[in-house]
Amino acid sequence: MSRFKVDGLHCKNCVGRVVKAVQGLDPGAEVALDLDSAILTVGRTALSDAAIIAGVVDAGYEATAA
């Protein structure tokens, strides 16, 4: 399981965009993003941390390993 800090979240729509971006890379991934803490958790995936961060960046947000 990997955890990331996501910057730039403002609302539930932002959360949905990030979750959709990661699941677009790996539809089977378990993805959860808490709006209050801005922590993205990704489990059951073969994606590298770099690939997940790139997906978040492509969605318009910044992410770093937490």
C-alpha positions as CSV (number, residue, x, y, z in Angstrom):
1,M,0.0,0.0,0.0
2,S,1.3,3.4,-0.9
3,R,0.4,6.8,0.6
4,F,0.8,10.2,-0.9
5,K,0.1,13.8,0.1
6,V,-1.9,15.6,-2.5
7,D,-1.8,19.4,-2.7
8,G,-4.5,21.6,-4.3
9,L,-7.6,19.8,-3.2
10,H,-10.6,22.0,-2.6
11,C,-13.7,19.9,-2.7
12,K,-15.2,16.4,-3.4
13,N,-14.9,17.0,-7.1
14,C,-11.2,17.3,-6.7
15,V,-11.1,14.0,-4.9
16,G,-13.1,12.4,-7.6
17,R,-10.7,13.7,-10.3
18,V,-7.7,12.2,-8.5
19,V,-9.4,8.9,-7.8
20,K,-10.5,8.6,-11.4
21,A,-7.0,9.5,-12.7
22,V,-5.4,6.7,-10.6
23,Q,-8.1,4.2,-11.4
24,G,-7.7,5.1,-15.1
25,L,-4.1,3.9,-14.9
26,D,-5.1,0.7,-13.0
27,P,-8.8,-0.1,-12.9
28,G,-8.3,-2.7,-10.2
29,A,-6.4,-0.5,-7.8
30,E,-8.0,0.3,-4.4
31,V,-7.9,4.0,-4.2
32,A,-9.0,6.3,-1.3
33,L,-8.4,10.0,-0.8
34,D,-9.3,11.8,2.3
35,L,-10.2,15.4,1.6
36,D,-9.4,16.7,5.1
37,S,-6.0,15.2,5.4
38,A,-5.3,15.2,1.6
39,I,-3.8,11.7,1.9
40,L,-4.2,9.4,-1.1
41,T,-3.9,5.7,-0.3
42,V,-3.4,3.2,-3.2
43,G,-3.4,-0.5,-2.7
44,R,-3.6,-3.7,-4.8
45,T,-1.8,-2.2,-7.7
46,A,1.2,-2.9,-9.8
47,L,1.7,0.8,-10.5
48,S,5.0,2.4,-9.2
49,D,4.8,5.3,-6.9
50,A,6.2,7.5,-9.8
51,A,3.4,6.4,-12.1
52,I,0.8,7.2,-9.4
53,I,2.3,10.6,-8.8
54,A,2.4,11.2,-12.6
55,G,-1.3,10.4,-12.8
56,V,-2.1,12.8,-10.0
57,V,-0.1,15.5,-11.7
58,D,-1.8,14.8,-15.0
59,A,-5.1,15.4,-13.2
60,G,-3.9,18.9,-12.2
61,Y,-2.7,18.3,-8.6
62,E,0.7,17.9,-6.9
63,A,1.6,14.8,-5.0
64,T,4.5,13.6,-2.9
65,A,5.1,10.3,-1.1
66,A,3.8,10.5,2.4
